[in-house]
Amino acid sequence: MAPATEQARKRVLVVDDSKFVRKTFATILRGAFDVREEADGEAAWSAIEGDRSIVMVFTDLDMPKLNGFGLLSRMRSSTDARIRELPVVVISGVEEQANKQRAREAGAHDFIAKSADAAEVLARLDNVLRLVSTRKELETARQVRDVSATRDRLTGTHTGEYLVTESRKRFSFARRHGADLALMALRIENHREVARTAGKDAADQVLARIAKLVSSQIRAEDSIARTAAATFMVVAPGTSAAQIQKLAERLRVQLEQAKITFGKQPLNIVSRVGVASLGADEAATIEELMGIALQRLDTAPSAAAPAPAPASAAPRLPADVEQALQTLERVELRSIGGAATEVLKRLHRIAKMIHDRRR
């Protein structure tokens, strides 16, 4: 089985102190890969560091200067992820099984005999590359899953579950060291109303913009999460009750003055805030402190953005013009019949005359 075509321009490094072994493997591999040869581990290490086109290493274990075990150790302990994750196939001769086990524990992906034919070499190489590719895909999927488990997809803030888990550690640290820790709960009271009048997409965009606004006002060491449909919670370590109250008031003012529109339609934001702090409130757990902030949220006065100023009244028309327009508006359209086109033409001429005179 030949390796995947997308690997055709990649390079395989063959490391062995035997020129015959190197040439044998190079002859087999050159049909699908560029091949680089090195005679010892030190030269191979230099090649791996400097040649980013290398996608796999075939190496002997018993070599001068730096043997295969030393080369594996350097690769797997490298600070460069590319080198650390590079697949390695050990070219084995008559080595004992213990050496193979040691090499596998050191990070070797596979073993192949020096006497292997071309079909087996290419099949092993292809299998290892596919295995490494699958592992990378699984790791990427795991990382995406981990991020999605800790982040709210709509607002980009943390999830409530993640916030509680992380805040338990901060709460425990604050109590143990007598430090401050404060919470702020913020709820958008008219979220459902915005969704009804402007649509769910508009309401969701408002939440995302509010989350961005709040995030811009807190420190890097603070955490924010969406804990309910339209409720956010901020956890601020090292923050006193007075400081969190000041932050809450500042955010309320900013929300009152925020000019949020969807399309051309202004959207009023009605918010409510509740705060709690370890220094001012009795709480044995972070969950209890969060509960206090939420209770105060329910009883706090709401802050509503002022309604937009009414549109200015239309200019008054001359009495005769107003009367003519009203008469036209009362006409039964069916009574006009075929004269409708003539009416439209004359109205168009009048409009053009008005436009020309105003220029």
Residue pairs with C-beta under 8 A, 6 or more apart in sequence:
1 119
1 122
1 123
1 126
2 31
2 32
2 122
2 126
3 32
3 33
3 122
3 125
3 126
3 129
4 126
4 129
4 130
7 32
7 33
7 55
7 129
8 32
8 33
9 34
9 53
10 33
10 34
10 53
10 54
10 55
10 56
11 33
11 34
11 35
11 36
11 51
11 53
11 54
11 55
12 29
12 33
12 34
12 35
12 36
12 54
12 55
12 56
12 57
12 58
12 125
13 35
13 36
13 37
13 38
13 44
13 47
13 48
13 51
13 54
13 56
13 57
13 58
13 59
14 21
14 22
14 25
14 26
14 29
14 35
14 36
14 37
14 38
14 58
14 59
14 91
15 37
15 38
15 39
15 40
15 41
15 43
15 44
15 57
15 58
15 59
15 60
15 63
15 68
15 71
16 22
16 25
16 39
16 58
16 59
16 60
16 63
16 91
17 39
17 40
17 60
17 62
17 63
17 64
18 60
19 39
21 60
21 91
21 114
22 37
22 39
23 37
24 114
25 35
25 58
25 91
25 121
26 35
26 37
28 118
28 121
28 122
29 35
29 121
29 122
29 125
32 122
34 53
36 47
36 51
36 54
38 44
38 47
39 63
39 64
40 63
40 64
40 65
40 66
41 59
41 63
41 64
41 65
41 66
41 67
41 68
41 70
41 71
42 65
42 66
43 65
44 57
44 59
44 66
44 71
45 66
45 71
45 74
45 75
47 54
48 54
48 57
48 75
48 83
48 86
49 80
49 83
52 82
54 86
55 86
55 87
55 129
56 86
56 87
56 88
56 89
56 125
56 128
56 129
57 71
57 75
57 86
57 87
57 88
57 89
58 88
58 89
58 90
58 91
58 112
59 68
59 71
59 72
59 88
59 89
59 90
59 91
60 68
60 90
60 91
60 93
61 67
61 68
61 69
61 90
61 92
61 95
61 99
61 103
62 68
62 95
66 74
68 90
68 103
69 102
69 103
69 106
72 88
72 103
72 106
72 107
72 108
73 106
75 83
75 84
75 86
75 88
75 107
76 84
76 106
76 107
77 84
78 84
85 132
85 136
87 109
87 128
87 129
87 131
87 132
88 107
88 108
88 109
89 108
89 109
89 110
89 111
89 112
89 124
89 125
89 128
90 100
90 103
90 108
90 110
90 111
90 112
91 112
91 113
91 114
92 99
92 100
92 111
92 112
92 113
92 114
93 113
93 114
100 111
103 111
104 111
109 128
109 131
109 132
110 124
110 127
110 128
112 120
112 121
112 124
116 124
149 159
149 162
150 158
150 159
150 162
151 157
151 158
151 159
151 162
152 158
152 159
152 225
152 226
154 204
154 207
154 208
154 226
155 207
155 208
155 211
155 212
155 226
155 232
156 208
156 211
156 212
156 215
157 211
157 215
157 224
157 225
157 226
157 232
158 166
158 223
158 224
158 225
158 226
159 225
159 226
160 225
160 226
160 227
160 228
160 233
162 225
163 223
163 224
163 225
163 227
163 233
163 235
164 286
164 287
164 290
166 223
166 235
167 223
167 235
167 286
167 290
168 285
168 286
170 181
170 235
170 237
170 286
171 181
171 278
171 285
171 286
171 289
173 179
173 237
174 180
174 181
174 237
174 278
175 278
179 237
179 238
179 278
180 237
180 238
180 239
180 240
180 277
180 278
180 279
181 235
181 236
181 237
181 238
181 239
181 277
181 278
181 279
181 289
182 235
182 236
182 239
182 240
182 241
182 243
182 244
182 275
182 276
182 277
182 278
182 279
183 233
183 234
183 235
183 236
183 244
183 275
183 276
183 277
183 289
183 290
183 292
183 293
184 233
184 234
184 236
184 244
184 247
184 248
184 251
184 273
184 274
184 275
184 293
185 227
185 231
185 232
185 233
185 234
185 273
185 274
185 275
185 290
185 293
185 294
185 296
185 297
186 210
186 214
186 231
186 232
186 233
186 234
186 248
186 251
186 271
186 272
186 273
186 297
187 228
187 230
187 231
187 232
187 271
187 272
187 273
187 297
188 194
188 206
188 207
188 210
188 230
188 231
188 269
188 270
188 271
189 230
189 270
189 271
189 272
189 302
190 268
190 269
190 270
190 304
191 203
191 206
191 207
191 229
191 230
192 203
192 230
194 202
194 203
194 206
194 267
195 202
195 203
198 262
198 265
198 267
199 262
202 262
202 267
205 262
206 260
206 262
206 267
206 269
207 226
207 230
209 260
210 232
210 255
210 269
211 224
211 226
211 232
213 251
213 254
213 255
213 258
214 224
214 232
214 234
214 251
215 224
217 247
217 250
217 251
217 254
218 224
218 234
218 236
218 247
219 236
221 236
221 237
221 238
222 234
222 235
222 236
222 237
222 239
223 234
223 235
224 232
224 233
224 234
224 235
225 232
225 233
226 232
227 233
231 297
233 290
233 293
234 247
235 286
236 243
236 244
236 247
239 247
239 277
240 277
240 279
241 275
241 277
241 279
241 280
244 275
244 277
245 275
248 273
248 275
251 271
251 273
252 271
252 273
252 303
255 269
255 271
255 303
255 305
256 269
256 303
256 304
256 305
256 306
257 305
258 269
258 305
259 266
260 266
260 267
260 269
261 267
266 308
268 304
268 305
268 306
268 307
268 308
269 304
269 305
270 302
270 303
270 304
270 305
271 302
271 303
272 297
272 298
272 300
272 301
272 302
272 303
273 297
273 300
273 303
274 293
274 294
274 295
274 296
274 297
274 298
274 299
274 300
275 293
275 296
276 283
276 289
276 290
276 292
276 293
276 296
277 289
278 289
281 289
281 292
283 289
283 291
283 292
316 322
317 325
328 343
333 340
336 343
